[in-house]
């Protein structure tokens, strides 16, 4: 290999170019878009409104592990399907 001052820079450029080519191949091969998630999510506020309770009640239930949740950064979300299932199970237990 040459000991030219720009040889290291040239090597880095070649490596980047190879990575770029791989990315382009991956993008070209992508034929179908990813399916969208059509699941409804509740925030603490919207779930509290639905259940007609204080948002602190929702947070306490979350901390006790009584509510399944998804955390995205600082945002806490609850799956409508999971909440509906939980509500159905709770109502069936009360009806016994």
C-alpha positions as a printed NumPy array, in Angstrom:
array([[  0.   ,   0.   ,   0.   ],
       [  1.149,   3.531,  -0.684],
       [  2.305,   5.666,   2.191],
       [  0.717,   8.711,   0.685],
       [ -0.832,  11.165,   3.193],
       [ -4.221,  10.687,   1.551],
       [ -4.104,   6.88 ,   1.399],
       [ -5.882,   6.469,   4.776],
       [ -8.559,   8.929,   3.69 ],
       [ -8.946,   7.07 ,   0.402],
       [ -9.357,   3.749,   2.284],
       [-12.061,   5.263,   4.486],
       [-13.803,   6.631,   1.406],
       [-13.782,   3.167,  -0.205],
       [-15.24 ,   1.556,   2.911],
       [-17.992,   4.169,   3.072],
       [-18.71 ,   3.705,  -0.604],
       [-19.042,  -0.07 ,  -0.115],
       [-21.452,   0.475,   2.781],
       [-23.471,   2.899,   0.669],
       [-23.699,   0.336,  -2.139],
       [-24.989,  -2.273,   0.337],
       [-27.612,   0.168,   1.62 ],
       [-28.722,   0.953,  -1.932],
       [-29.065,  -2.777,  -2.679],
       [-31.168,  -3.267,   0.443],
       [-33.39 ,  -0.323,  -0.45 ],
       [-33.88 ,  -1.506,  -4.017],
       [-34.774,  -5.003,  -2.844],
       [-37.468,  -3.678,  -0.579],
       [-40.639,  -4.444,  -2.529],
       [-43.383,  -4.141,   0.079],
       [-43.832,  -1.473,   2.738],
       [-44.014,  -2.626,   6.336],
       [-47.566,  -3.271,   7.495],
       [-49.072,  -0.491,   9.563],
       [-50.075,  -1.165,  13.119],
       [-53.752,  -0.291,  13.357],
       [-54.012,  -0.854,  17.08 ],
       [-55.714,   1.816,  19.134],
       [-53.69 ,   3.064,  22.075],
       [-54.828,   4.981,  25.135],
       [-52.752,   7.533,  26.996],
       [-53.05 ,   7.824,  30.779],
       [-55.433,  10.741,  30.268],
       [-57.658,   9.059,  27.672],
       [-57.901,   5.823,  29.697],
       [-58.772,   7.825,  32.817],
       [-61.491,   9.622,  30.841],
       [-62.835,   6.303,  29.558],
       [-62.929,   4.802,  33.041],
       [-64.088,   8.107,  34.56 ],
       [-61.346,   8.194,  37.155],
       [-58.344,  10.284,  38.083],
       [-55.187,   9.818,  35.935],
       [-53.302,   9.098,  39.192],
       [-55.486,   5.995,  39.637],
       [-54.319,   4.727,  36.241],
       [-50.68 ,   5.391,  37.145],
       [-51.051,   3.584,  40.488],
       [-52.577,   0.544,  38.76 ],
       [-49.714,   0.603,  36.234],
       [-47.11 ,   0.693,  39.031],
       [-48.833,  -2.206,  40.833],
       [-48.652,  -4.237,  37.616],
       [-52.421,  -4.349,  37.245],
       [-52.392,  -2.727,  33.79 ],
       [-50.312,  -3.866,  30.813],
       [-48.585,  -0.9  ,  29.214],
       [-46.137,   0.185,  26.547],
       [-43.574,   2.845,  27.307],
       [-42.232,   4.901,  24.427],
       [-39.729,   7.366,  25.852],
       [-41.618,   9.192,  28.56 ],
       [-45.013,   8.416,  27.042],
       [-47.048,   5.638,  28.662],
       [-49.536,   3.891,  26.386],
       [-52.146,   1.21 ,  26.931],
       [-53.368,  -1.135,  24.207],
       [-57.129,  -0.914,  23.655],
       [-57.252,  -4.663,  22.976],
       [-55.427,  -5.471,  26.235],
       [-57.584,  -3.046,  28.243],
       [-60.788,  -4.429,  26.683],
       [-59.684,  -7.974,  27.525],
       [-58.795,  -6.939,  31.07 ],
       [-62.164,  -5.204,  31.462],
       [-64.01 ,  -8.273,  30.133],
       [-62.165, -10.57 ,  32.543],
       [-62.856,  -8.208,  35.468],
       [-66.556,  -7.995,  34.609],
       [-66.872, -11.782,  34.284],
       [-65.271, -12.243,  37.725],
       [-67.722,  -9.75 ,  39.276],
       [-70.665, -11.578,  37.726],
       [-69.86 , -14.851,  39.526]])
